[in-house]
Structure formats: structure tokens, C-alpha cells
Amino acid sequence: MNQEADLPTIFGSIRAQQPCLWVNPERTAAEEGGAPVEVDVDEAELRMLRAAPLLHRLWPESVSVHQAVTSPLVDVDRLSHSLGSEPELGRWLLKADHQLPVAGSVKARGGFHEVLAVAEGLALSNGLMSPGGDLLVLATEPARALFRDHSVVVGSTGNLGMAIGLLSSALGFTSIVHMSRDAKEWKKKRLRDAGVSVIEHSGDYLNAVARGREAARQDRHAHFVDDERSPDLFSGYAAAASELGPQLEAHGVTVDSEHPLFVYLPCGVGGAPGGITFGLRRLFGPDVYCFFAEPVGAPCMVTQMASGRSEPFSIADIGLDGHTEADGLAVGQASELVAPLMRSRVAGIYTLTDDQLFTLLRRLDDSEGFEIEPSAAAGAAGPLILGHSRTGRAFLRGSGLARVMPAATHVIWTTGGALIPAEERRAYLQHARQLHADLRFDDV
Ligand SMILES: *Cc1c(COP(=O)(O)O)cnc(C)c1O
């Protein structure tokens, strides 16, 4: 079968690894296509709130007793000036998930939620608590004794392994993270220091995931966290919307058809940006426009979605090998749970070169002092791509949004970075200072 027959013209740019913007022609005002019944966003919001005292008990220095997994929403005027925005484009805010406690990345939302759901489920079925009860029970000795006989397993090269590994091991689970051998040394050390078993595999990330899944399948007492299709991860990410809503209000931001909200989300397999988009569309309906950002080397979501196919379609099918410095986004195949749910919900997807990611990382550091990782910088180009590129301007004109752009709000979601060691960060910045990637997107 010819995989490449009838692909839309944007595949010329995708295959050539040139930055591009894809606007979703199937986005609808009313969301279509419900999530599987296992996705329960209300329950996830509640569970994350209920978990605050527990997480505070586990990490009193880093977690507030009232609001466990939250990050600030901040004004970033200096960043918008530094990148050459103009008032006609609207206001820029930044959602600082790179500062999320303990895990230091957006994975604290989905990852912590899944571990909490597993722990709560076990405590319930073993009579340690009743439904809706106090989650502090999960930190008591009877619960620890129960968790010791259970393992939580995940395959990950980075942030997901960190979030799952740190919380499951803090609760007393046997915690196992499968990694590829070339994963960063400091990540393995950090996990091992926290009591996590790190199992290294030759080959790539996908191989590590497959080996983890296989190992867990043979063990009745093992729970495998499946980055590609887990509803609990997804609903944990979606719960972020209920946090952003009041924060926008506190900043005096209204969201309606005269005041559209644009949100820019770095995308790997799609769980985090997809879950957040799902939650935001529930909250704001058609007036929120979520755009995903991917590296040109691993643009799995735009490949899947722009192809228009419902069967899996990967970057390997168009001859890309997935190489990128943005290791949080180096994924070849989009999540089969998420892609169909984005069909009516996501506004579009853009891609950036690694050099552009590093240049954005430097601008975020220089202008605002934010310590982020390359993947997490991808959202910062969003307002420029939308407002300045040929494709973006055509979209704004065609949809009637051009008129209301001065009243628009842009939210750049920075997804990770707090755990990056100082030495590593210096190397990122040093590399970035040698680059002068083009951040004008007129031709995109
Ligand atoms: C995981 C991750 C993402 C993307 O999340 P997916 O669920 O893989 O799409 C973005 N940024 C950072 C820093 C991440 O670790």
C-alpha cells in the first residue's frame, strides 16, 4: 500500500522538516466525540484537591497544604516585547507548569493523578477507606504495607518517569521505571536516590515502553502507566482547566466571542496538551483556541491529524526518524486515545526547529528569568505564528477573529524545567547563545 497517496500539501513542509502551521478544518463550535467513560474530569479535579494534604505530608517543603499541584499564571510583557509582539495582537500570559512542585513538569498533573487513583483504588478495595474519604490514609502504615506488595511501572525517558517514580515510591509502592540506555544520567540517579528501580534497555523510548508494558502484564500486582492510552493520565491533565479559569479571572481576563483565548501547548504523544485542551473546551467552549507545538523532527500529532486518517499514521510512515533535542516531545506516533478527541476541539498545530526552540528558551531566560527545558519553550512562538505568519493571518481573517485580536489573551504553557540540573541548564544556554534562529514567521 502506498502510505503517501493523497496526503494534503502541508506534508511537503512536514516531510522537509520546515516550520509550518496547520489549521484544523474540522474544528467545530460544539465539541463532538465524547471521551471514553473512564475519563472523568470532575472526579480528577476533586481528587487533586483532596490530595493536597497528602502531598503536603509527603513533601512539606515543596507542596502547599491547600493547593498541591498548581502553578502560577503570570504576565509576560517583557517576553512579548523581546519577541516583537505589538498591542494589536493582544495580551500575553504564561502558565508556569515548569515550576510545578516535586516533578517540575506538566507530568505532575497527569502522572500524580494516575498514581493517586491507583493508590485510592487499592485502599478502597482493601477496606482502608470509604469512597470520597480522607486521602491522608494513603500515608499510614497499613496503606504502605499494602502498597509494598504492588508495583507501579512506567516506560519513559524523562518527565513522566520522574512524576510516576517519585510519587509511587514516596507512597511505598515498588516503583519501576523502564528507560532507554541513552536517557540522561542525572534522571536515572535522581530516581534511584528516591528508591525507584531504574531498568535500562538498549534501543529507543518505544522499546523501553514496550518492555515495561510486557513486564507489568506478567504481574497481577503491577500497574502499568500507559502514556499512549491512559484515561487517568488524560483526566489529570484535563483538571488543569479548573485551575486556569479562576486565575484568568484574577487577571481580569474575560473569555467570550469578543475576547478570545488562545493557548499554546507543547505536544509529545498528546496526553498533556490533549487533556488540557479537553478541559478548556469544556470550560470555555468555542471561544478558546488551543494550538499544539511540535518539533519539526518529531511532529507526530500534526502528521496524524493533518493526514485525516483514523488509523494510526506515524512519522516513520513519511520517512522521519524522530530526532530532536526536545526530548520531552520526541514521539513518533500520536496517542490513539487523544487524536480522535482533538478532531473537533483543537484549533491547529505548528512546528518549530530545534534551533528555534533553543532561541526561545534563551529569550524566556533573558527576559523573564524562567528556567525551562527546550521542549517547554515551544509555546512561546504561538502568538507570533498566529499573528504574523501567512497561514495564521489568513486563519484570523477567515474566521472573523482578526477584528477582535486587540482584545485577545494568549496563554503560553511552559511545561517543564525545574528539575534540570544547573550544569545542564548552563549548557543549554551556552548552546542557545551561539544560535540566531529566525523567529519571524512571515513565510509560514
Ligand atoms: C511530556 C511533556 C510534554 C508533552 O506531553 P505529551 O503528553 O507527551 O504530549 C511537553 N513538555 C514537556 C516538558 C513534557 O515533559
The ligand as a Gaussian input file, in Angstrom:
#p B3LYP/6-31G(d) Opt

LIG

0 1
 C        5.604000      15.221000      28.313000
 C        5.900000      16.623000      28.015000
 C        5.165000      17.351000      27.079000
 C        4.066000      16.799000      26.226000
 O        3.193000      15.901000      26.828000
 P        2.608000      14.663000      25.975000
 O        1.597000      14.068000      26.856000
 O        3.767000      13.745000      25.702000
 O        2.076000      15.223000      24.707000
 C        5.524000      18.672000      26.883000
 N        6.539000      19.242000      27.558000
 C        7.256000      18.568000      28.465000
 C        8.356000      19.267000      29.181000
 C        6.966000      17.238000      28.727000
 O        7.694000      16.575000      29.616000

